[in-house]
């Protein structure tokens, strides 16, 4: 009920935003029409809606480059169906609300959705692009006003933002990931042998 009321209030505040996102859509191979609106109820670009997703940007948006980076981030969420995954996480958490492990899974999964989206974007960037991406995250994280239930947003908790910024510039990330994967495989094989 709270989501329906918040969504209705947000929809009342939407004003069509004329911004060219065709280059971002072309880079991602998207052909769908994705409307962009602005609203005074959000402080960061968000992708909202499970059935007909829309991008909503704040009415006092950053400079054009930071805004384009943030919109590109939301379009990656669109391409990966992350709003649907967030809906599924909410459904599972609602059904098994009594299980603390489900709440932990939900928290980790939501963080992983953002980190995975970030990585798919910045792995193709040079240091200047990574710098702009990091500044965009920090800019939109500075003024958090509205959080929607079935939406992805460019900002998150302080811990997640710190992790996202660290991951952008961490060159050793893949080495640690490979080591962790090797350890997990070794533990599974050892357990199987026992």
N, C-alpha and C positions, 0 to 999 in steps of 0.2 A: 504494500500500500504506500509506504514511504517513497519507494522508487517511482511509482506511478505519479504521485503528487509532484515529486522533484522533477521528473521528466516533463510533465505538463507545464510547470513553471518555467523550466528552461526553454521549452519550445515556444512559449509566449515571448521570450526575449530574443529569439533568433532574427537576425537581419542578414539577407544574402550578402556575401562578401565577394567582390570581383577581384579574384587573384588568379593568375595563370599557373596552373599546376600540370599543364600538359607535358612539360619536360620530365617532371618527376614520374608521372604516369607512364610515359614512354620508357624511361629507364627500368621501371619495374614490370613492364609488359602488361599494364592494366588498360583495359578498354572500357570498363564500366564507367558510367557517369557517377561521379562522387561529388555531391554538392558541398560547398564550403560556405559556412555562415560565421558571423561574429556575434558575440554576446558579452554583456557585462557581468554575467554570472560565472564565467570561467576565467582562470588566471593563466592557463596553459592550453595549447592546442590539444583537443581530445577527439577521439574517434568514438562516436556514440551510436548505439542501435545495433541490434542483433540481425534483424531482417533487412532493413534499409539503412545501412550505416551512413553517417554524415560526419564531416570534419567541422569542428567548431573551434574558432580561434578567439582569443580575448579581444575586447574592443580597443584596448590600448597596447596592441601588439608591438613586438620588438622591431628592430630594423628588418628590412626585407630579407636579408640573407639568413638571419636567425629564424625568422618565421618560416622561410622555405625549408630550412633544415628540419624544423619541428614538424611541419606538414608532411615532409618526406617520411619521417619516422612514423607518423600515424598511418600513412599509406602502406608502409611495410606491415604494420599491424593488420591492416585491411586485407592485404594479399595473403597473410598467414592465418586468417580467420581467428585472430586472438580474442576478439570480442566474444565469439561463440565459445572459445575455450574458457574464458572468464565466466560466462553464463553456466557452463557445465560444472566448473569448480564451485560456483555458488550453489548449484542444485545439490551436488554431493555433500557439501558442507551443511546445507539445510537438512538433509535427510539424516546425516550422521553427526548432528550438532553436539551430541554427548561425548564424542570420542576426541580427546585432545590431540591424537596423532593426525586426525583429519584437519584440524585447525592448523597444525604445523605444516602439513602437506600443502594446504591452501596458501599459506604465507610464503613458503619456499617456491611454489609453482608461480605465484604472481611475480615474485622477484625474478625468477628465471625467464619468464615471458619478456620482461623488459631487457634483461641482460642479453638474451638471445637476439632480440630485435636490434639492440645496439651493435652487437658484434657483426651481424650481417651487413650493417651499414658501414661501420668504420674500418672493417678489414680491407676495404677497397680505397681508403683515403690515404693521402699523404699527411705529413705532420701538420701542415696548415689547415687542412680539412678537419683533422682530429681536434685541433685547437678551437676552430669555429663550432664544432659539434659540442665540445665540452662547455664552451661559453654559453651556448644555447640552452643546455641542460641547466646550468647554474642560473641563467637569467630567468627562466620560467619557474624554477624551484623557489625563487626568492619570495614569491607572493602567491601562496596557495589559498584559494578561496572556496573551491567547489570540487567535490569528489563524487563521481557518478558510479552507480553500481555496475552496470553493464557497459563499461567504456574503458578505453585505454587512454592514458594521459602521458604527457611528456615529463611530468614530475612525479615523485613518489616520496616515500619516507626518507629521512636524512641518511639512514644507514644504506638504503638502496642507492640513493644519489651518490654517496661517497664511493660505493662499490662500482657504480657505473663509470664515474670519472676515473677511478684507478684503473679499471679495465681498458679504457680507451688508450692509455699511454703505457700499459704494462706489456713489454715485449716478451717476458718470460712466461706468460700465461699458458701458452700451448705446451711448453716443456713440463710445467707442473701438472697440467691436465693429463698428459701422456703417462707421467709417473704414477698419478693417482689411478688411472685406468689399469695400468700394469699391476699395481698392488691389489686392486679389486679382483682382477682375473686370477691372480696368484692365490688370494684367500679363498675364492670360490673353488679353484682346483684342489687346493689343500683340504678344504672341508669335504669335497666330494670323495677324495681318496680316503679320508678317515671313515 
